[in-house]
């Protein structure tokens, strides 16, 4: 795959450079980044990729995009699934730490 497509590390580095520039220059620029949601779109305490304004404080605010009822339902379902998997992973980690 890498022979055909090339390495993705350059794209990741370019995106990171843009994020750092937005922070250092207080650009208040919109990026789609993984942000911990606090009731945005009805989801809390889980990080999902959403349009986010990045400035000198990092995440300045999360933008709210108009979603259809179907899209909101899918977003909520995905948020719940991510949260469920995080809880399962924490349980496994804590269980392994007790046996170590």
N, C-alpha and C positions, 0 to 999 in steps of 0.2 A: 504494500500500500504506500509506504513512504517513497519507494522508487517512482511510483506513478504520480503521486500527489505532492510529495515533498514533506518536509518536517513542519509541524504546526508550531514549533517553538518560536519561530520568527513572528507569527501572528500574535501569539500570546505576549511576547516581549513588546510588540508594537502597541497592543491594547493597554498593557501595564504602563508604558511610557505616556500614553494619552491620559490615563487616570492620574498619574503622578503630576503631570503638567496641569491638569484641571484643579488639583488640590493646591499646588504651589502658587498658581496664578489666580486662584479664587475665580475660576471661569464660570461657575454655576452652569455647567454643561450637562446635558442629559446622556446617561449611559444606561444600558440594561445590565444591571449587576444583581448579584444575589444579596438581598437585604433581609434583615430580620423584621418580619412584619409584626405590627402591634395593632391589630384590628383592621388593617387595610384589607379591603375586599372580604372582610369577615374572617380573616385568618390571623392567628396570633402565635407568637413564640416559635416560629419556623421561618427559615430563610428560603426564599424563592426569588427567582430572577424577575424583576419588575423594573419599569422605567424609573430612574432615580436621578435626582439633581445632585451632582458632585461639585463641591466647592472647598473652601479652605478648612472646613470642619469635617471633611469627608462627605458622608451622606448628609445633605442639607434637608432634603425632603423626598418623599416618594410621591410620584405623580399618579393620579387616578385616571385610568383610561376607561372610557365608556365601554362596558361589556354587555352583551345580550344576556338574557336570563340563562340561556344554555351555557354560555361561556363562564358566567359566574358559578354555575353549578359544577362545571368541570374544574374550575380553579379551586373551589372549596374541596372537592373530592381529592384533587392532587395535594392540596395543603394538608388534609387529614392523613393521607397516605404517607407523606413525608414525615409528619409528626409521629405517626405510628411506628415507622421504621426507626426513627431516632430513639424512641422509648424502648424498642426491642433491643437496639444496639447498646443502650445504657444498661439494660438489665443484664445482658451477656457480659459486658465489661465488669460490672459490679460483682456478678457471680464468680467470674474468673479471679478477681482480686481477692475474694474471700477464701478461695481454695489455694491461693499461692502462698 
